[in-house]
Amino acid sequence: MNKDILEVATFAGGCFWCMVQPFDELPGIVSVISGYTGGDKENPTYEEVCSNTTGHLEAVQITFQPDIFPYEKLLELYWQQIDPTDAGGQFYDRGESYKTAIFYHTEKQKLLAEKSKQQLAESGRFSKPIVTMIVEAKPFYPAEDYHQDFYKKSTSRYKHYRTGSGRDRFIEQHWKEKNREELKKVLSPMQFEVTQNNGTEPPFQNEFWNFEKEGIYVDIVSRKPLFSSKDKYDAGCGWPSFTKPIQEVEVVEKVDTSYGMVRTEVRSKTADTHLGHVFDDGPGPNRLRYCINSAALKFIPKEDLEKEGYGNYADLFK
């Protein structure tokens, strides 16, 4: 593996606010930038692009380490964020600037994109034709600063927009159930029961309840970073406990009324993985205790962060 080899991928999938978070913070992903491409006007503004007069599409440009996160996996993840049968925009957003497209930078990317599109068309997942364009990359112009990492800067607005636009509902309908069948092949029975069926593993009989090595814990399904050993402590409950997540946006809270109780469930944003529950009896300043199932986690030791594509988190342990 050569961590110095970087490549660039460019995808248009409707509103670029919603196309950053699914790729961001994954192993081997160096950066995800929102911007405009496909048209001829240099340095367009957001207003100009939205007017559908520039030929540009809203897009994201991803710099990645292909040895860690190959282009084929980026394509697979890309398809799962969009409606590839919609030629007039995406979900709530209509017009030329919201069309979907894969902008290839090399002949190899073109061939892989065409193969991936054909496989999707032949899969029977959609009853309508796949209309996403595959076109040669043109100059990419970064969007205004307030658009960058919007899901982090305006978390509440971002969540409200995603839900209201219909994107989340579409992804749930067309991808989640079929993905469950694929997960059965790669997860252990306990991992599947916990993450997909909201199960709970036995206390004091799981991998990380008394684990003390330094590193980060990532979602066993999406590999998104969730928690750091710096925030882990022994709560005496028999499950790994943390005072806070690495990034709050990746940990979603939901009301859980199962078993005649009212609790706050926590799930991962990207994969919708059931993680555990959060309580207000923790030792930190916010009094939170994230009680998490080991079966929902994969541990990355601090000495392997760079190798595994999580080099951005090495500073947590300096």
N, C-alpha and C positions, 0 to 999 in steps of 0.2 A: 504494500500500500504506500502510495506517495501522497502525503497530505498537501504537498505544494501544487499538485495538479488540480486546477479549478476549471469548471465549465459554466456556461450560462444557458438558462432556459427561459423562454418568454411565453406566457400564456395569457389569453384574454378570456375572462369568464363572467362577464357582466360587471357589476359594481366591484371595483378593486378593493374596497374596504373588506369584502368578504373573501377575498382570494389570498390574503396575507397570512392570517392566523393558521389555516390548515397546513401550511408549509413551514411556517416560522418555528424556530427552536427544535426542529427535528435533527437527528444526528447527521452530520455532513452538510447541513444547510448553513452557508456562511452569511447570506443576507437575502432579504426579500424586499424589493422596492416597488412601490406603486408608481405608475406612470402612464404615458400615452405612446402608442406606436401604430404603424400601419398606414399612416397618412403622409402628406407631403409638407405640411406647414411646420416650420422649425419653431421649437419652444412654445407650443400652444399652451393656452391657459385652460383651466377646468371649464370655464364658461364657454370657451370656443369649442372645446371638444363636445360638450353636452348639446351644443347647437346643431350638431351633426353636419357641419360644413367643412370640417378639416380632413375627413377621411380616417381620422385616428380612432382607435378603440382604447377603452380603459383596459390596462393590462398590468401584470406583475412580472418583474424580471428577477430571476432566482439565480444566485451564484452558489454553486454546490461542488462538493467533492465527489466525483463519480465513483471512486473506489469504495466509498461508504454508502452513498445514496445514489445509485445509478439512474440514468435518465428514464429507463423503463419504469422504475418505481414512481418517479415524478409523474409520468403519463398516467399511471394507474390511479394515483391520488387526484390528479387533475380531473379526470372523468367523473370522479365521485363528488365533485363540488358543483357541477353544472347540469343543466338540461340540454344535452347535445342535440335534441330534436327541434329546438326553438330557433327559427331563423330571424326572428324579429326583435331579439333582445334576450333578457334573462329575468324571469319572474316579474316583479313589480316594475322593473326598469325596461322601457321600450326604446327602440331607435338604433341607429347604426352603431353608435359608440358603445353599446352594450352587447354586441354580438360576440359569439365565442370563436376563438381561433388559437391554433398552435403555430407559433412563429419559429421555424427551425433555423438554426445557426450553422449547421453542417449537413452534409449529405447523409451522414449516419443518423442524425436526429430526424431528418425527413423520412427515411426508410422506417425507422422505429415508430414514428408517429402514424404513418400510413398503415403499418401492420397493426398497431394498437387500435386504430379506428376501425379497421376491417374486423378484428376480433370482437369488438364491442357490437358492431352491426350484426355479426353472425351469432352472437350470444343469445339473442331473443329477449334481452332485458327490456328493450323498448319496442313498441309496435310501430313507431314512426321511423322514417329514415334519419340517419345521423348526418346532420348538416354542418357541424363544426368544420371551419376551414383549416387547411394546412397550407401555410404560405411562407415564403422566405422572409426572414427577419429584416426589418428596416430600422432606421435610427430610433432609439428609445429615449424618451424625454421624461425624466423624473417629475412626478406631480409635486404640487405645492407642499410645503412642510407639514401643514396641518392634516394632510391626507396620509402621511407616512405613519405606520404603526397605529392606525386609528383605533384598532381593537383594544390597544393598551391605554391610549390617551383618553378615550371616551367610551369606557366599557359598557355602561348602561345604555347609551344611545346605540352602540354597536349591536348589543344583544337584542334590543327592541327592533332595530331595523332588520336584522337577519330573520327574526321570527315573523315580523309583519310582512316581509317581502314574499314569503312562501318558500324560500330556499330550504330552510331546515325541514319543513314538512315534506318537500319533494325528496330530499336526501333520505329521510326516514322511510318513505314509501318505496323508493326504488333501489335502495342499497342495503339497508340494515339487515333485513331478514335473510337475504342471500349471503351476506357476509358472515352471518352466524354459522352457516354450514361450512364455510371455509375455515372459520376459527376452530371448529371442532377438530380439525385435522392437525392444528399446530399447538393448541393449548392442552394442558393436562386436564383430566376430569374436574379437579378442584378449581383450577384457574377458570375453566369455562363456567362452572356452577356459580362462582363468585362474581365474575365480571359480567356475565350475560344473563344470569338468572337471579341476581341480587342476593346471592347466598352469603353465608358467613362461615369462615373456617374455624376449627376448634381453637380456643385460647391456649396459650403456652405450648401449642403443638404446631407451630407454623414457622416459617423460615426466618423471619426478621424480628420476632418479638423481643429477643435479647441480643440482637446483632449490633456490634459496636464499631465496625470498620467505618472509615471516613469515605464519603462519596455521595452520589445523588441517587435517588430512586425515581425511575421513570415508569410510565404506564406500560404494562406488559403487552398491550395491544398496539397502541400508536407509537410508543417509544418517546412520547413527549415528557420532558422533565416535570416532576410533580413536587418532590420534597428533597431536602438536604439533610445529611446526617448532623449538620450543625444545629438543626432545629428539632432533633429527635431526642426523646427522653423516656425513661421508664415510668409509665403511669401505673404500673401494677395491675393492668387489666389483662395482660396476656397477648396483646396485639401491639404492633409498632405504633407509636404515638408521636405526633409532631405538633409544634406550637403554631406553625404557619406553613403554607405552601411556598414554593419558589416563586411562582407567579399565580396570583389569585384568579386571573382570567381563565386558566386551564382547569380550575376546580369549581364545579358548578354545584350549588346547593339546591335541594328539593325537599319538600315536606314528605315525610314517611310516616304513614299511619298504620303500618303493618303490626301484627301481633298485639293489637289493642293499645299501642303506644303512639305518642306523637314525638317524632325525632326528626333531626335534620340530616338527610342523606347527602353524601358528596359523591359526585360522578366526574369523570374527566370530560372536558368539553369536546375534544377532537374525536375520540372513539366512543363516547357515551358509556364508558366503562364504569360499572359500580365499584367504588373504592372502599366505602365504609360510611362512617358518620362523624359529625363534628359536635362537640359538647362544650359547655361554657364553664368547665371546671379545671382548665389548664393553668400552668404556672406562669405563662407569659403575660405581657402587658395587656393583651386583649382577652386573656382568660380563656383562650380557645384550646381545645384538645382534638386534633384530627386523629381519630381512631381508625386505622386503615388495615385492610386485609393484606397479608403478605402475598397472597396469590394474585393480587392485582398489580404487583410491583416487580420490577427488574432492577437490580442494584448494579451501578457502575462505579467501581472503585476510583478514588481520586487520581491514582497513578495511570488509569486507563482512559481518562476523560478525553484527552487529545486523540488518542488512537481510535476511540469509538465515535468521534465526531462531536463531542460535547466540550470542546476546548474553551468555549465561552464561559464555562462554569468553573474553570480551574482557579480563578481568583477567589472563589469562596473559601479556599483552603490555604491561602497564603497568610 
